[in-house]
Amino acid sequence: MDESELINRARQGDGAAWETLVRAYQQPIFRLAYLLMPDTDEAADVAQEAFVRAFRALHTFDAARPLQPWLLRITANLAHNRRRSLGRYLNAMRRIAQSAPEPVTSLGDSTAEEWEAQTLWQAVRRLSLREQEVVYMRYFLDLSEAEMASAMGVPPGTVKSRLHRALRRLRTVVDHDFPALREERQT
């Protein structure tokens, strides 16, 4: 059964069809939620709410279009709203975290690859939420620019410019706060 048929059956109340769609997309939806809300419980709540909202709005969805970008957009919006609702607390915590950078400076017990991944993760977390989102979608979820544009609700050219600016900003963060990461990449 193809996706559009599953959507149509789910619209008619077929729970098994909706469950099939949820299973097909639960992993990328949770991944995006987790990347935007790095608490497992918060991410699970956002992912679950995204599916609930999608089900409630399924009658408005154009079944001729792919479902994943629509679900990703709902997920990103919910994560943004949840983060915004935490407001002052998160902003205060972010200011504290950014005011005293603690980059990883040695390998310790981890391998070079683990150290590089951990350090790069720390660098990405220093970007704005919008910059993180575009980096996550492209490099963590491996979405094409067209899929990203659909998921973000923006033209493909906007995706390209946002990605370019985010990567430029990431290079600046790495150069300023994590110079050992750049040195590691050059060796």
C-alpha positions in Angstrom: 0.0 0.0 0.0 1.5 3.4 -0.9 1.6 6.4 1.4 -1.3 8.3 -0.2 -3.6 5.2 0.2 -2.5 4.9 3.8 -3.3 8.6 4.4 -6.8 8.2 2.8 -7.5 5.1 4.9 -6.3 6.8 8.1 -8.6 9.8 7.3 -11.5 7.3 7.2 -10.6 6.1 10.7 -8.4 3.1 9.8 -6.2 2.9 12.9 -3.9 0.3 11.4 -3.1 2.6 8.4 -2.3 5.5 10.8 -0.1 3.2 12.9 1.8 2.1 9.8 2.5 5.8 8.9 3.6 6.5 12.5 6.0 3.6 12.5 7.4 4.7 9.1 8.2 8.2 10.4 8.7 7.9 14.1 12.4 7.7 14.0 13.1 10.8 11.9 10.5 12.7 13.9 12.0 11.8 17.2 15.5 12.5 15.9 14.6 16.0 14.9 12.7 16.6 18.2 15.7 15.3 20.1 18.1 17.5 18.2 16.0 20.5 18.9 15.1 19.5 22.5 18.1 17.5 23.8 16.2 16.0 26.6 14.9 12.5 25.8 11.6 13.0 27.6 10.9 16.4 26.1 11.8 15.1 22.7 9.4 12.1 23.1 6.7 14.5 24.2 7.2 16.7 21.2 7.3 13.7 18.8 4.1 12.3 20.3 2.4 15.7 20.1 3.5 16.1 16.5 1.8 12.8 15.5 -1.4 13.8 17.5 -1.6 17.1 15.8 -0.9 15.6 12.4 -3.7 13.1 12.9 -6.1 15.8 13.9 -5.1 17.9 10.8 -4.8 14.9 8.4 -8.0 16.0 6.6 -6.1 19.2 5.5 -3.1 17.4 4.2 -2.6 17.0 0.4 -2.1 13.2 0.1 -0.4 13.8 -3.3 2.6 15.3 -1.4 5.1 13.4 0.7 4.2 13.2 4.4 7.6 13.4 6.0 8.3 17.1 5.3 4.9 18.0 6.7 5.5 16.0 9.9 9.0 17.5 10.2 7.6 21.0 10.0 5.0 20.2 12.7 7.7 18.8 14.9 10.1 21.7 14.4 7.2 24.2 15.1 6.3 22.3 18.3 9.9 22.2 19.5 10.3 25.9 18.8 7.1 26.7 20.7 8.1 24.5 23.6 11.6 26.1 23.8 10.1 29.5 23.5 7.6 28.7 26.3 10.5 27.9 28.6 11.6 31.4 27.9 13.7 33.2 30.5 14.9 30.0 32.2 16.5 28.6 29.0 17.9 32.0 28.0 19.5 32.4 31.4 21.0 28.9 31.2 22.2 29.5 27.7 23.9 32.8 28.7 25.6 31.0 31.5 26.7 28.1 29.3 28.0 30.5 26.5 29.8 32.8 28.9 32.1 30.1 30.2 33.0 27.9 27.3 34.5 24.6 28.3 35.8 23.0 25.1 37.1 19.5 25.2 40.9 20.0 25.2 42.2 16.4 25.4 41.4 13.0 24.3 41.4 11.5 27.7 39.9 7.9 27.5 38.0 8.5 24.3 39.2 7.8 20.8 40.0 10.6 18.3 36.7 10.0 16.5 34.7 10.1 19.7 36.5 13.3 20.8 35.9 14.9 17.4 32.2 14.0 17.4 31.7 15.3 21.0 33.6 18.5 20.3 31.7 19.1 17.0 28.4 18.5 18.9 29.5 21.1 21.5 30.2 23.6 18.7 26.9 23.1 16.9 25.1 23.6 20.2 26.6 27.1 20.3 24.7 28.1 17.1 21.3 29.8 17.2 18.3 27.5 17.2 17.5 28.3 13.5 21.2 27.6 12.6 21.1 24.3 14.5 17.9 23.3 12.8 19.3 23.6 9.3 22.5 21.8 10.2 20.6 19.0 11.9 18.2 18.5 9.0 21.0 18.5 6.4 23.8 16.5 8.2 22.0 14.6 11.0 18.8 13.7 9.1 20.5 13.7 5.7 17.6 15.6 4.0 18.1 17.1 0.6 17.7 20.8 0.2 14.3 20.3 -1.4 13.1 18.2 1.5 14.5 20.8 3.9 12.6 23.5 2.1 9.4 21.6 2.3 9.9 20.8 6.0 10.8 24.4 6.9 8.2 25.9 4.7 10.7 28.1 2.8 12.0 28.3 -0.8 15.0 26.2 -1.6 17.1 29.3 -2.1 16.4 30.3 1.5 17.6 26.8 2.7 20.8 27.3 0.8 21.5 30.7 2.3 20.6 29.6 5.8 22.8 26.5 5.5 25.6 28.7 4.1 25.3 31.2 7.0 25.0 28.4 9.6 28.2 26.7 8.3 30.1 30.0 8.2 29.0 30.7 11.8 30.0 27.1 12.8 33.5 27.7 11.3 33.7 30.9 13.4 32.7 29.1 16.6 35.2 26.3 15.9 38.0 28.8 15.2 37.2 30.8 18.3 36.2 28.2 20.9 37.4 24.9 19.6 40.7 25.5 17.7 41.9 22.0 18.5 39.0 20.6 16.4 40.3 22.5 13.3 43.8 21.4 14.0 42.6 17.7 14.3 40.9 18.0 10.9 44.1 19.3 9.3 46.3 16.5 10.5 
